[in-house]
Amino acid sequence: MASTDDCFSPEEVASRDEIKDKVWQAIGKLDEKHREVIILRHFKNMSYDQIAEALFCNKGTVTSRLYYARKKLEELLGTGKGGFIHDMP
């Protein structure tokens, strides 16, 4: 079975890898409380309720932390409203 990278040119793969690196570097610059909600939501696919339970906080706190984490990522990555960070659920 062919890998998904076989569907893309070497330039596209390199560009994707560069974007991934930049995103992870930016995530690493977040405060721990913001970094953990981003990782749990977008990389572990946990719901807001699951995150709240895991972090022993309420759903409103999770919502707030995600909001501020995304704003900081937009600032660090130079993306604005309508960028891929803003479009994350």
PyMOL commands that place a pseudoatom at each C-alpha (Angstrom):
pseudoatom trace, name=CA, resn=MET, resi=1, chain=A, elem=C, hetatm=0, pos=[0.000, 0.000, 0.000]
pseudoatom trace, name=CA, resn=ALA, resi=2, chain=A, elem=C, hetatm=0, pos=[1.375, 3.437, -0.939]
pseudoatom trace, name=CA, resn=SER, resi=3, chain=A, elem=C, hetatm=0, pos=[1.982, 6.026, 1.754]
pseudoatom trace, name=CA, resn=THR, resi=4, chain=A, elem=C, hetatm=0, pos=[0.155, 9.347, 1.655]
pseudoatom trace, name=CA, resn=ASP, resi=5, chain=A, elem=C, hetatm=0, pos=[3.478, 11.025, 0.855]
pseudoatom trace, name=CA, resn=ASP, resi=6, chain=A, elem=C, hetatm=0, pos=[3.469, 9.206, -2.513]
pseudoatom trace, name=CA, resn=CYS, resi=7, chain=A, elem=C, hetatm=0, pos=[0.544, 11.427, -3.549]
pseudoatom trace, name=CA, resn=PHE, resi=8, chain=A, elem=C, hetatm=0, pos=[2.544, 14.634, -3.068]
pseudoatom trace, name=CA, resn=SER, resi=9, chain=A, elem=C, hetatm=0, pos=[5.619, 16.071, -4.718]
pseudoatom trace, name=CA, resn=PRO, resi=10, chain=A, elem=C, hetatm=0, pos=[8.840, 16.251, -2.686]
pseudoatom trace, name=CA, resn=GLU, resi=11, chain=A, elem=C, hetatm=0, pos=[8.340, 20.023, -2.441]
pseudoatom trace, name=CA, resn=GLU, resi=12, chain=A, elem=C, hetatm=0, pos=[4.838, 19.589, -1.013]
pseudoatom trace, name=CA, resn=VAL, resi=13, chain=A, elem=C, hetatm=0, pos=[6.079, 17.043, 1.524]
pseudoatom trace, name=CA, resn=ALA, resi=14, chain=A, elem=C, hetatm=0, pos=[8.927, 19.358, 2.564]
pseudoatom trace, name=CA, resn=SER, resi=15, chain=A, elem=C, hetatm=0, pos=[6.527, 22.283, 2.883]
pseudoatom trace, name=CA, resn=ARG, resi=16, chain=A, elem=C, hetatm=0, pos=[4.143, 20.217, 5.026]
pseudoatom trace, name=CA, resn=ASP, resi=17, chain=A, elem=C, hetatm=0, pos=[7.005, 19.094, 7.260]
pseudoatom trace, name=CA, resn=GLU, resi=18, chain=A, elem=C, hetatm=0, pos=[8.177, 22.688, 7.642]
pseudoatom trace, name=CA, resn=ILE, resi=19, chain=A, elem=C, hetatm=0, pos=[4.679, 23.800, 8.654]
pseudoatom trace, name=CA, resn=LYS, resi=20, chain=A, elem=C, hetatm=0, pos=[4.430, 20.950, 11.180]
pseudoatom trace, name=CA, resn=ASP, resi=21, chain=A, elem=C, hetatm=0, pos=[7.780, 21.966, 12.676]
pseudoatom trace, name=CA, resn=LYS, resi=22, chain=A, elem=C, hetatm=0, pos=[6.685, 25.602, 12.985]
pseudoatom trace, name=CA, resn=VAL, resi=23, chain=A, elem=C, hetatm=0, pos=[3.394, 24.617, 14.617]
pseudoatom trace, name=CA, resn=TRP, resi=24, chain=A, elem=C, hetatm=0, pos=[5.141, 22.375, 17.160]
pseudoatom trace, name=CA, resn=GLN, resi=25, chain=A, elem=C, hetatm=0, pos=[7.704, 25.094, 17.917]
pseudoatom trace, name=CA, resn=ALA, resi=26, chain=A, elem=C, hetatm=0, pos=[4.872, 27.561, 18.520]
pseudoatom trace, name=CA, resn=ILE, resi=27, chain=A, elem=C, hetatm=0, pos=[3.006, 25.070, 20.723]
pseudoatom trace, name=CA, resn=GLY, resi=28, chain=A, elem=C, hetatm=0, pos=[6.199, 24.638, 22.726]
pseudoatom trace, name=CA, resn=LYS, resi=29, chain=A, elem=C, hetatm=0, pos=[6.224, 28.375, 23.449]
pseudoatom trace, name=CA, resn=LEU, resi=30, chain=A, elem=C, hetatm=0, pos=[2.760, 28.323, 25.023]
pseudoatom trace, name=CA, resn=ASP, resi=31, chain=A, elem=C, hetatm=0, pos=[2.252, 28.327, 28.780]
pseudoatom trace, name=CA, resn=GLU, resi=32, chain=A, elem=C, hetatm=0, pos=[1.760, 24.789, 30.062]
pseudoatom trace, name=CA, resn=LYS, resi=33, chain=A, elem=C, hetatm=0, pos=[-1.968, 25.278, 30.734]
pseudoatom trace, name=CA, resn=HIS, resi=34, chain=A, elem=C, hetatm=0, pos=[-2.510, 26.464, 27.157]
pseudoatom trace, name=CA, resn=ARG, resi=35, chain=A, elem=C, hetatm=0, pos=[-0.210, 23.885, 25.590]
pseudoatom trace, name=CA, resn=GLU, resi=36, chain=A, elem=C, hetatm=0, pos=[-1.963, 20.980, 27.301]
pseudoatom trace, name=CA, resn=VAL, resi=37, chain=A, elem=C, hetatm=0, pos=[-5.472, 21.957, 26.146]
pseudoatom trace, name=CA, resn=ILE, resi=38, chain=A, elem=C, hetatm=0, pos=[-4.272, 22.402, 22.544]
pseudoatom trace, name=CA, resn=ILE, resi=39, chain=A, elem=C, hetatm=0, pos=[-2.611, 18.983, 22.575]
pseudoatom trace, name=CA, resn=LEU, resi=40, chain=A, elem=C, hetatm=0, pos=[-5.551, 17.253, 24.230]
pseudoatom trace, name=CA, resn=ARG, resi=41, chain=A, elem=C, hetatm=0, pos=[-8.098, 18.853, 21.885]
pseudoatom trace, name=CA, resn=HIS, resi=42, chain=A, elem=C, hetatm=0, pos=[-6.319, 18.813, 18.541]
pseudoatom trace, name=CA, resn=PHE, resi=43, chain=A, elem=C, hetatm=0, pos=[-3.889, 15.905, 18.793]
pseudoatom trace, name=CA, resn=LYS, resi=44, chain=A, elem=C, hetatm=0, pos=[-5.689, 13.560, 21.202]
pseudoatom trace, name=CA, resn=ASN, resi=45, chain=A, elem=C, hetatm=0, pos=[-9.139, 14.512, 19.827]
pseudoatom trace, name=CA, resn=MET, resi=46, chain=A, elem=C, hetatm=0, pos=[-10.633, 14.851, 23.301]
pseudoatom trace, name=CA, resn=SER, resi=47, chain=A, elem=C, hetatm=0, pos=[-13.932, 16.666, 23.808]
pseudoatom trace, name=CA, resn=TYR, resi=48, chain=A, elem=C, hetatm=0, pos=[-14.160, 19.764, 25.988]
pseudoatom trace, name=CA, resn=ASP, resi=49, chain=A, elem=C, hetatm=0, pos=[-15.868, 17.662, 28.668]
pseudoatom trace, name=CA, resn=GLN, resi=50, chain=A, elem=C, hetatm=0, pos=[-13.122, 15.015, 28.547]
pseudoatom trace, name=CA, resn=ILE, resi=51, chain=A, elem=C, hetatm=0, pos=[-10.420, 17.687, 28.820]
pseudoatom trace, name=CA, resn=ALA, resi=52, chain=A, elem=C, hetatm=0, pos=[-12.185, 19.308, 31.771]
pseudoatom trace, name=CA, resn=GLU, resi=53, chain=A, elem=C, hetatm=0, pos=[-12.366, 15.957, 33.537]
pseudoatom trace, name=CA, resn=ALA, resi=54, chain=A, elem=C, hetatm=0, pos=[-8.712, 15.130, 32.799]
pseudoatom trace, name=CA, resn=LEU, resi=55, chain=A, elem=C, hetatm=0, pos=[-7.497, 18.527, 34.035]
pseudoatom trace, name=CA, resn=PHE, resi=56, chain=A, elem=C, hetatm=0, pos=[-9.886, 18.740, 37.002]
pseudoatom trace, name=CA, resn=CYS, resi=57, chain=A, elem=C, hetatm=0, pos=[-11.400, 22.010, 35.839]
pseudoatom trace, name=CA, resn=ASN, resi=58, chain=A, elem=C, hetatm=0, pos=[-14.730, 23.098, 34.406]
pseudoatom trace, name=CA, resn=LYS, resi=59, chain=A, elem=C, hetatm=0, pos=[-15.687, 23.215, 30.730]
pseudoatom trace, name=CA, resn=GLY, resi=60, chain=A, elem=C, hetatm=0, pos=[-15.664, 27.032, 30.754]
pseudoatom trace, name=CA, resn=THR, resi=61, chain=A, elem=C, hetatm=0, pos=[-12.012, 26.995, 31.805]
pseudoatom trace, name=CA, resn=VAL, resi=62, chain=A, elem=C, hetatm=0, pos=[-11.188, 24.648, 28.921]
pseudoatom trace, name=CA, resn=THR, resi=63, chain=A, elem=C, hetatm=0, pos=[-13.026, 26.922, 26.488]
pseudoatom trace, name=CA, resn=SER, resi=64, chain=A, elem=C, hetatm=0, pos=[-11.181, 29.980, 27.784]
pseudoatom trace, name=CA, resn=ARG, resi=65, chain=A, elem=C, hetatm=0, pos=[-7.773, 28.313, 27.685]
pseudoatom trace, name=CA, resn=LEU, resi=66, chain=A, elem=C, hetatm=0, pos=[-8.351, 27.109, 24.127]
pseudoatom trace, name=CA, resn=TYR, resi=67, chain=A, elem=C, hetatm=0, pos=[-9.388, 30.595, 23.066]
pseudoatom trace, name=CA, resn=TYR, resi=68, chain=A, elem=C, hetatm=0, pos=[-6.248, 32.198, 24.504]
pseudoatom trace, name=CA, resn=ALA, resi=69, chain=A, elem=C, hetatm=0, pos=[-4.012, 29.379, 23.276]
pseudoatom trace, name=CA, resn=ARG, resi=70, chain=A, elem=C, hetatm=0, pos=[-5.312, 29.811, 19.727]
pseudoatom trace, name=CA, resn=LYS, resi=71, chain=A, elem=C, hetatm=0, pos=[-4.875, 33.587, 19.911]
pseudoatom trace, name=CA, resn=LYS, resi=72, chain=A, elem=C, hetatm=0, pos=[-1.259, 33.120, 21.009]
pseudoatom trace, name=CA, resn=LEU, resi=73, chain=A, elem=C, hetatm=0, pos=[-0.652, 30.575, 18.238]
pseudoatom trace, name=CA, resn=GLU, resi=74, chain=A, elem=C, hetatm=0, pos=[-2.078, 33.014, 15.689]
pseudoatom trace, name=CA, resn=GLU, resi=75, chain=A, elem=C, hetatm=0, pos=[0.370, 35.621, 16.987]
pseudoatom trace, name=CA, resn=LEU, resi=76, chain=A, elem=C, hetatm=0, pos=[3.350, 33.237, 16.981]
pseudoatom trace, name=CA, resn=LEU, resi=77, chain=A, elem=C, hetatm=0, pos=[2.581, 31.777, 13.560]
pseudoatom trace, name=CA, resn=GLY, resi=78, chain=A, elem=C, hetatm=0, pos=[1.527, 35.021, 11.931]
pseudoatom trace, name=CA, resn=THR, resi=79, chain=A, elem=C, hetatm=0, pos=[-1.914, 33.724, 11.050]
pseudoatom trace, name=CA, resn=GLY, resi=80, chain=A, elem=C, hetatm=0, pos=[-5.013, 35.799, 11.503]
pseudoatom trace, name=CA, resn=LYS, resi=81, chain=A, elem=C, hetatm=0, pos=[-8.737, 35.360, 11.529]
pseudoatom trace, name=CA, resn=GLY, resi=82, chain=A, elem=C, hetatm=0, pos=[-9.623, 32.892, 8.827]
pseudoatom trace, name=CA, resn=GLY, resi=83, chain=A, elem=C, hetatm=0, pos=[-6.284, 31.088, 9.078]
pseudoatom trace, name=CA, resn=PHE, resi=84, chain=A, elem=C, hetatm=0, pos=[-5.963, 27.399, 9.849]
pseudoatom trace, name=CA, resn=ILE, resi=85, chain=A, elem=C, hetatm=0, pos=[-5.591, 27.983, 13.616]
pseudoatom trace, name=CA, resn=HIS, resi=86, chain=A, elem=C, hetatm=0, pos=[-8.829, 29.965, 13.706]
pseudoatom trace, name=CA, resn=ASP, resi=87, chain=A, elem=C, hetatm=0, pos=[-10.666, 27.217, 11.833]
pseudoatom trace, name=CA, resn=MET, resi=88, chain=A, elem=C, hetatm=0, pos=[-9.829, 24.519, 14.391]
pseudoatom trace, name=CA, resn=PRO, resi=89, chain=A, elem=C, hetatm=0, pos=[-12.944, 23.175, 16.170]
for i in range(1, 89): cmd.bond("trace and resi %d" % i, "trace and resi %d" % (i + 1))
show_as sticks, trace
zoom trace
